[in-house]
Amino acid sequence: MREYTKLAELKGKIEHHAICLLFIKMANCGVCDVTYEKTTKLLESYPQVIGVAASIEKIPSIAGEFLVFTAPTVLLFIEGKEVFRQSRIVAFQQFEEVVKQAVEASSSSSSWT
């Protein structure tokens, strides 16, 4: 998962990929570190999903842009639209199910709602 330090680049990546996962983290956050590792491992099973990461310290405006008030926060976008969000404690079973549905919908050219 590539980490971005500029909001414009990050938004461009989200808008130009069919399925994109944004991981927002903070420095010195143990929960962020563990969740980041699990998220990275999960994405290995779904190469169709582009993973991007950002730190609130490096891009403070990300909090307002995506209405993120705690870390970690995981956001899933399909065609630039947010379809899933979890913060602090990520329920990975539910998270993986949503990712799987997104990939299946994308590969069958169905619309996602």
DOZA-945124 format. One line per 5 residues: number of its first residue (from 1); their letters; for each residue x, y, z of C-alpha. Coordinates in Angstrom, 2 decimals. Example, Ala and Ser with C-alpha at 12.3 -4.5 7.8 and 13.67 -1.06 7.14 Angstrom:
<pts>
1	AS	12.30 -4.50 7.80 ~ 13.67 -1.06 7.14
</pts>
This chain:
<pts>
1	MREYT	0.00 0.00 0.00 ~ 1.54 3.29 -1.06 ~ 1.49 6.19 1.41 ~ 0.64 9.63 0.05 ~ 1.65 13.01 1.46
6	KLAEL	-0.40 15.25 -0.86 ~ -4.18 15.36 -0.77 ~ -4.56 16.10 -4.49 ~ -2.53 13.02 -5.48 ~ -4.50 10.86 -3.07
11	KGKIE	-7.87 12.08 -4.38 ~ -6.69 11.55 -7.96 ~ -5.77 7.95 -7.21 ~ -9.18 7.29 -5.64 ~ -11.05 8.87 -8.57
16	HHAIC	-9.09 7.02 -11.27 ~ -9.46 3.45 -10.02 ~ -12.58 1.30 -10.03 ~ -12.01 0.05 -6.47 ~ -9.76 1.89 -4.05
21	LLFIK	-9.17 1.44 -0.34 ~ -7.95 4.39 1.73 ~ -6.27 3.68 5.04 ~ -5.91 6.72 7.32 ~ -3.54 6.39 10.25
26	MANCG	-1.72 8.36 12.93 ~ 1.83 8.15 14.24 ~ 2.45 6.28 17.49 ~ -0.84 4.40 17.19 ~ -0.58 0.71 18.03
31	VCDVT	-4.10 -0.03 16.77 ~ -3.20 1.71 13.49 ~ -0.09 -0.45 13.06 ~ -1.90 -3.74 13.66 ~ -4.89 -2.76 11.51
36	YEKTT	-2.58 -1.58 8.72 ~ -0.79 -4.95 8.67 ~ -4.09 -6.86 8.58 ~ -5.45 -4.59 5.84 ~ -2.32 -5.02 3.72
41	KLLES	-2.54 -8.79 4.10 ~ -6.24 -8.75 3.16 ~ -5.55 -6.72 0.01 ~ -3.03 -9.33 -1.17 ~ -6.04 -11.56 -1.89
46	YPQVI	-7.74 -8.82 -3.94 ~ -5.30 -7.40 -6.51 ~ -8.20 -5.54 -8.16 ~ -8.34 -3.22 -5.14 ~ -5.82 -0.38 -5.10
51	GVAAS	-4.65 0.34 -1.55 ~ -3.55 3.84 -0.55 ~ -2.57 5.16 2.86 ~ -2.22 8.56 4.46 ~ -1.18 9.91 7.83
56	IEKIP	-3.22 12.62 9.51 ~ 0.05 14.23 10.64 ~ 1.38 14.47 7.09 ~ -1.94 15.57 5.52 ~ -3.92 17.36 8.25
61	SIAGE	-6.59 18.44 5.76 ~ -7.49 14.79 5.14 ~ -9.53 14.80 8.35 ~ -11.87 17.47 7.00 ~ -11.89 16.19 3.44
66	FLVFT	-13.06 12.70 4.42 ~ -14.69 13.57 7.77 ~ -12.27 11.42 9.73 ~ -12.05 12.12 13.45 ~ -10.11 9.09 14.67
71	APTVL	-7.56 6.62 13.42 ~ -7.33 4.13 12.02 ~ -10.10 4.69 9.52 ~ -10.65 2.46 6.50 ~ -12.63 3.81 3.55
76	LFIEG	-13.59 1.79 0.47 ~ -14.40 3.65 -2.74 ~ -16.01 2.31 -5.88 ~ -15.71 4.55 -8.91 ~ -14.77 7.42 -6.59
81	KEVFR	-17.75 7.06 -4.27 ~ -17.43 5.95 -0.67 ~ -19.31 2.70 -0.03 ~ -17.81 1.51 3.25 ~ -16.22 3.07 6.32
86	QSRIV	-14.97 1.76 9.64 ~ -12.96 3.54 12.29 ~ -10.87 2.57 15.29 ~ -11.84 -1.10 15.59 ~ -12.23 -2.69 12.16
91	AFQQF	-14.47 -5.76 11.91 ~ -12.37 -7.63 9.37 ~ -14.96 -10.29 8.59 ~ -17.49 -7.64 7.55 ~ -14.78 -5.60 5.86
96	EEVVK	-13.61 -8.54 3.75 ~ -17.19 -9.39 2.77 ~ -17.71 -5.85 1.47 ~ -14.40 -5.94 -0.44 ~ -15.32 -9.32 -1.94
101	QAVEA	-18.74 -8.04 -3.03 ~ -17.15 -4.95 -4.56 ~ -14.67 -7.04 -6.55 ~ -17.39 -9.44 -7.72 ~ -19.66 -6.56 -8.74
106	SSSSS	-16.83 -4.86 -10.57 ~ -15.76 -8.00 -12.43 ~ -19.31 -8.77 -13.52 ~ -19.81 -5.13 -14.60 ~ -22.79 -4.81 -12.28
111	SWT	-23.54 -1.54 -10.58 ~ -22.77 -1.27 -6.86 ~ -25.15 0.46 -4.47
</pts>
